[in-house]
């Protein structure tokens, strides 16, 4: 019936808006960083993960357009569905066409400078960001600027800021074996029932009645980029007093020093 179709149209349009908001973050990164060396691998994953829901949205929009005709009340929703489907296709096309060959001259970035770079954009939002260096054994790791790693870490910091009550703590350390980041907020933490699936696309990372949960697409992209650089991510709830969710990102130092995988690693020894 027309009533059922109208209600369904409204619900699908709402999902399309959420999808568009999630993709907007990726689009901004593409505008600001024209040579994202780490996105070539992500492109295939993103295209695969987004292909099915995008096709469903396009198909439903087409069928609703036929059923509703020129309905003045819901015509805008159908138009929105079509336009957002096209926008998604364009973003995916840009992702898959990215290439950064010949970027061997990328600038180098000390680990402490990386910490500052990924946290600076998220200050002045009413949440205190505390930097807490940990154990530092040996020379400081210095690596080539990797936009994928910078974006991935920045996204995790942003997610922590979104759910923190008052503060986010960023810790980092290095030794002969590993380079480690920890991002801890003082929010409600991850729900136990979804903690093992965090990082999957369309998986909201927090309770549904809290802002910032979203589709989980940004977190999926961040996780993919960081894992591609050789990192291992661990999502858990912190046991510290006044602390909520915690994300630990670790790279084996051997990955950074192995010349056979220099292009995939973030750091080298200064």
Residue pairs with C-beta under 8 A, 6 or more apart in sequence:
2 67
2 68
2 71
5 64
5 67
5 68
6 68
6 71
6 73
6 74
8 60
8 64
9 64
9 68
9 74
9 77
9 78
9 81
10 74
10 77
12 57
12 60
12 61
12 64
12 81
13 77
13 78
13 80
13 81
15 57
16 57
16 80
16 81
16 84
16 85
17 80
17 84
18 214
18 215
19 53
19 57
19 84
19 88
19 215
19 217
20 84
20 87
20 88
21 214
22 214
22 215
22 216
22 217
22 218
23 87
23 88
23 91
23 217
25 155
25 217
25 218
25 221
26 46
26 91
26 95
26 217
26 218
26 221
27 91
29 36
29 147
29 151
30 36
30 91
30 94
30 95
30 98
33 147
33 151
35 98
35 100
35 103
35 147
36 98
36 100
36 147
36 148
36 151
37 100
37 103
37 106
37 146
37 147
37 148
37 263
38 146
38 147
38 148
38 149
38 225
38 228
38 229
39 95
39 98
39 147
39 148
39 225
40 98
40 99
40 100
41 224
41 228
42 95
42 148
42 221
42 224
42 225
42 228
43 92
43 95
43 96
43 98
44 96
45 224
46 92
46 95
46 221
46 224
47 92
47 95
47 96
49 201
49 220
50 88
50 92
50 201
53 202
54 85
54 88
54 89
54 92
57 81
57 84
57 85
57 88
58 81
58 82
58 85
60 81
61 78
61 81
61 82
61 85
64 74
64 77
64 78
64 81
65 78
65 82
68 74
68 75
68 78
106 144
106 145
106 146
107 144
107 145
108 142
108 143
108 144
108 145
109 117
109 142
109 143
109 144
109 145
110 140
110 141
110 142
110 270
111 140
111 141
111 142
111 143
111 172
111 174
111 179
111 267
112 133
112 140
112 172
114 143
114 149
114 150
114 153
115 131
115 170
115 172
115 181
117 150
117 154
118 150
118 153
118 154
118 157
119 129
119 131
119 157
119 170
121 154
121 158
122 129
122 154
122 157
122 158
122 161
122 168
123 129
125 161
127 161
127 164
127 166
127 167
127 168
128 166
128 167
128 168
129 157
129 161
129 167
129 168
129 169
129 170
130 167
130 168
130 169
130 170
131 170
132 169
132 170
132 171
133 171
133 172
133 173
134 171
134 172
134 173
134 180
135 173
135 174
135 175
136 173
136 174
136 175
137 174
137 175
137 176
138 174
138 175
138 176
138 269
139 269
139 270
140 174
140 270
141 174
141 179
141 253
141 256
141 267
141 268
141 269
141 270
142 267
142 268
142 269
142 270
143 256
143 265
143 266
143 267
143 268
144 266
144 268
146 229
146 266
148 225
148 226
148 228
148 229
149 225
149 226
149 229
149 231
149 266
151 221
151 222
151 225
152 221
152 222
152 223
152 225
152 226
152 229
153 181
153 183
153 222
153 226
153 249
155 218
155 219
155 221
155 222
156 183
156 219
156 222
156 247
156 249
157 168
157 170
157 183
158 218
159 205
159 212
159 218
159 219
160 168
160 183
160 184
160 185
160 187
160 245
160 247
161 168
161 185
162 211
162 212
163 185
163 187
163 188
163 206
163 210
163 212
163 244
163 245
164 185
164 186
164 187
164 244
165 185
165 186
165 187
165 244
166 186
167 185
167 186
168 183
168 184
168 185
168 186
169 182
169 183
169 184
169 185
169 243
170 181
170 182
170 183
170 184
171 180
171 181
171 182
171 184
172 179
172 180
172 181
172 182
173 179
173 180
174 180
174 253
175 253
176 253
177 252
177 253
177 254
178 250
178 251
178 252
178 253
179 250
179 251
179 253
179 256
179 267
180 248
180 249
180 250
180 251
181 248
181 249
181 250
182 246
182 247
182 248
182 249
183 246
183 247
183 248
183 249
184 238
184 240
184 243
184 244
184 245
184 246
184 247
185 243
185 244
185 245
185 246
186 242
186 243
186 244
187 206
187 244
187 245
188 206
188 207
188 210
188 244
188 245
189 237
189 238
189 244
189 245
190 198
190 205
190 206
190 235
190 236
190 237
190 245
191 206
191 207
194 203
194 204
194 205
195 235
195 236
195 237
197 203
198 205
198 216
198 219
198 235
199 216
199 219
199 220
199 223
199 233
199 235
200 216
200 220
201 215
201 216
201 217
201 220
202 215
202 216
202 217
203 215
203 216
203 219
203 220
204 213
204 214
204 215
204 216
205 213
205 214
205 216
205 219
206 212
206 213
207 213
223 233
226 233
226 249
227 233
228 264
229 251
229 264
229 265
229 266
230 251
230 252
230 255
230 256
230 261
230 264
230 265
230 266
231 249
231 250
231 251
232 249
232 250
232 251
233 247
233 248
233 249
234 247
234 248
234 249
234 250
235 245
235 246
235 247
236 245
236 246
236 248
237 244
237 245
237 246
238 244
238 245
238 246
251 265
251 266
251 267
253 267
255 261
255 264
255 265
256 265
256 266
256 267
256 268
256 269
257 268
257 269
258 265
262 268
